[in-house]
Amino acid sequence: MPIKKLFFLIAILLILTANANALGIREEDIWIFQGAYELGIGDRAYLEGFTLKVYEIDSTNEASTTLLIYRNAAFKEAFEADTGLNNEYIYNSELKIDVIDIDNDVVSLEIYKKKTELVWINDIPKTSFKTGDTLSGDNYRITLAGINEEGALIEVEYEGEQFEGTYVSGEHQKFSDEFMINIIYLKKDTKEVFIETLKPGAPQIMIENADLKDSYEPNEYVEYELIVTNNGTIPLHGIMLTTESDDGNVEVVSQQHSILEQGKSKVFQIKVDPDIEPMGNDINIISKVQGYDYRGNEYNTEATTVAHVKPYIAIEKEVISKDKPSEDPEFGTEQYFQILITLENKANFQTAVTVTDELPESFIPDDLEDTEWVLSLDAGETKTIEYFASPTEPGDFTFTPATVVWKDGGETYTLTSEEIDQTFHVSGSKVVLTKRISSSYMLIGEEITVQIIASNDGDRTIDASFQETIPEELAFVKGDDNWQGTLEAGESREFSYTLRAQSAGEIYIPGTELSYTNENDRKDKATTDEIFLYIDEPLPGDDEVYFEESYAEENIDYTPVSHTTEPVEMTGVGAAGFLASSFIGLFVIIALVPAFAYLYIIRIYK
């Protein structure tokens, strides 16, 4: 049992040692490029654990600068540098500063830090090799020539050159800064070698934004997060974020970050004061990210963020339904409406505006001739227009947006409030009453029918009644000239009665008045117009014919007596004869004219 445990521990130790060895060959202790900077007096470069500050710049004949080194925010050292022999400074064998140029009070620097960092990554991962096998990459070819007691004999062809060597387990060889092989494990019993090839890694920059709103007010900053991620295989150094926009002022143009490990992200805050436009606009914000790998190779990318900024004039409309007091029977409806139109000037200057609002067709505004207002809004001012409107009939209603119009720079701009999706219901009683007669012309002794239709178009049951008034010239014969009863919501009732003419003349049948009370004891009435009727004297005899001129509403057919002789119908033969005789007569007339002229001339010259 102890022997098994010993073998188990040895196996674990070998695995850990192999992993440590594999990780170790991927890292190098070298001067890591930290970034290139252009700094003015007072500017700082933020590094891994260090900060470098430009204290002063001497731009005389031999330009020089004084630089300050801070470690974890604590001052450590000051030194002078120039662009000549004194252009490089190494601090504590950890930090190397190279002064590249000093011009126009700007110092150009390249900074390095001595550290151990991941450099190499797999090109071809662990692969099993036997004698005669080959392994090929972009610019190399590896062949296992054989295995003996000393190790594995491996031939390498790299960029046109031939290399040969004997390797044992855990051994590696770097052929250049771009290519390395690693012998992971050698199994002599199976004549098998496990090998991997490595190449330098590279950072990869990805940009995305977060917390970007759908729209921004013109008097607020466009603020959001910009997330920079290193999706590469090795760290990214000297990250510089530059933000610019032609549509506003960027609060912080340049932002720094020292290092971004592979797979890690850095969140930057972006803040832009947008330009103000009458109708709003989409502003473009361009973010550029630049960084370097350990050797100073530059990597960069950029992204454009589009943010919508609203117009500087804002308009909102709110509709509130209110119940009428029970003692208010106006229009027979039970609700009225409060309308609020709020305007805000978010610009930094005064603006004159014209506001218009439209009501549903059956609504009447209270104490207003129209729903249009002209007003002035100071910079940053908010004003609210409040008015009330009453519906004249029940039903379901929707409201349209309010409109504001203003001028800016000689141009006219129009903006509407948001759509009001809500449908408002108005309860109440609505009676539609119609009245007509069967004829507007009659003779004494004749009869006509009067028809009345009462329809309850509201949503309340009503108790209703009417009593007809009959002129003296007419006599009631039969039918329903009065009624009292109930009309359900949506119900229609039809009534009719007959009248006989008693005396001649032009008369007006009075309109009908229907009084009703709904479920909530609201009282109202519906009326019709009076109707014109002409009553004529009786016909004097049977041989004469009279015609109705323009009084009857219904079509009455008359058959007049005619004493004229009907014309004889012309046949086809008769028509042909008529045309022939007409043609002959016309021909004779035309022929006589030159004959008479000839005789006249002969007579003159005799």
URVEN-V173509 format. One line per field, one symbol per residue. ss: DSSP state (A for helix, B for strand, O for the rest). psi: psi as a letter, one per 20 degrees, with the letter a starting at -180 (. if undefined). burial: 1 if it has 9 or more other ideal C-beta (glycine too) atoms within 8 Angstrom, else 0. Layout:
# URVEN-V173509
ss->???
psi->???
burial->???
This chain:
# URVEN-V173509
ss->OAAAAAAAAAAAAAAAAAAAAAAAAABBBBBBBBBBBBBOOOOBBBOOOBBBBBBBBBOOOOOBBBBBBBBOOBBBBBBBBBOOOOOBBBBOOOBBBBBBBBBOOBBBBBBBBBBBBBOBBBBBBBBBBBOOOBBBOOOBBBBBBBBBOOBBBBBBBBOOBBBBBBBOOOOBBBBBOOBBBBBBBBBOOOOBBBBBBBBBOOOOBBBBBBOOOOOBOOOOBBBBBBBBBBOOOOOBBBBBBBBBOOOBBBOOOBBBBBBBOOOOBBBBBBBBBBOOOOOOBBBBBBBBBBBBOOOOOBBBBBBBBBBBBOOOBBBBBBBBBBBOOOOOOAAABOBBBBBBBBBBBOOOOOBBBBBBOOOOOOBBBOOOOOOBBBBBBOOOOBBBBBBBBBBOOOBBBOOOOOBBBBBBOOBBBBBBOOOOOOOBBBOBOOBBBBBBBOOOBBBOOOBBBBBBBBBBOOOOOBBBBBBOOOOOOBBBBBBOOBBBBBBOOOOBBBBBBBBBBOOOBBBBBOOOBBBBBBOOOOBBBBBOOOBBBBBBOOOOOOOOOOOOOOOOOOOOOOOOOOOOOOOOOOOAAAAAAAAAAAAAAAAAAAAAAAAAAAAAAAAAAO
psi->ghgghghghggggggggggggghgiiqqnroppirpqopapiqqpoaoiqpppogrpokbgnprqpqppqoljppgqqqqqajchkipppokjhppppogqoplkpppqppqpprpqpgqrpgpapppprpiqqpqagkrpppohrpahhbpopppooliqpqprpqrpiqrpohaiipqqpogqpohhjlqppqqqqrqrqrppppqrqkprhrqqikqqoprppoppojairqprlpppppqpijrppgogpqqpgqoqpirqppqppppoqqpqgjrrpqpoppppprqahijpppqrqqpppppprqipqpqpppppqpqqhjojpjjqiqrppppopqpojrkrqppqppqqpqqhjqpqpkphrmpqprporpjqpqppprqqpqiqrapqqqrqqppprqokiqpqpqqrqqohqppppqapopopqprqhqjprqpirqrpppppppnjakqpqprqqoqpprhiqppgranjqqpbporpiqqqpqqrpqpphqqrprppqqpooqqpahjkpqrqqrrqqppppprqqphriiqpqppfkhphqpppqnqppjqppqppprhgghggghghhggghggghhhghghhghggghgj.
burial->000000000000000001001100111001011111101100011010011111101000001111111110000000101100011110100011111101000111111111101111100000101100001010011111001000111111110000100111011100100011111111100001111111111111111011000011110011011111110101111111111110110100000111110100011101110100110110111111111111010011111010111111111010100001000000011111111111111110001111111010001011000010001010000110101111101110111011111100000010111001000101111110101011111111001111111111110111111101011011011010101000100000101111111000001110110111110001010111001111110000000000010001000000000000000000000010010000000000000000000000000000
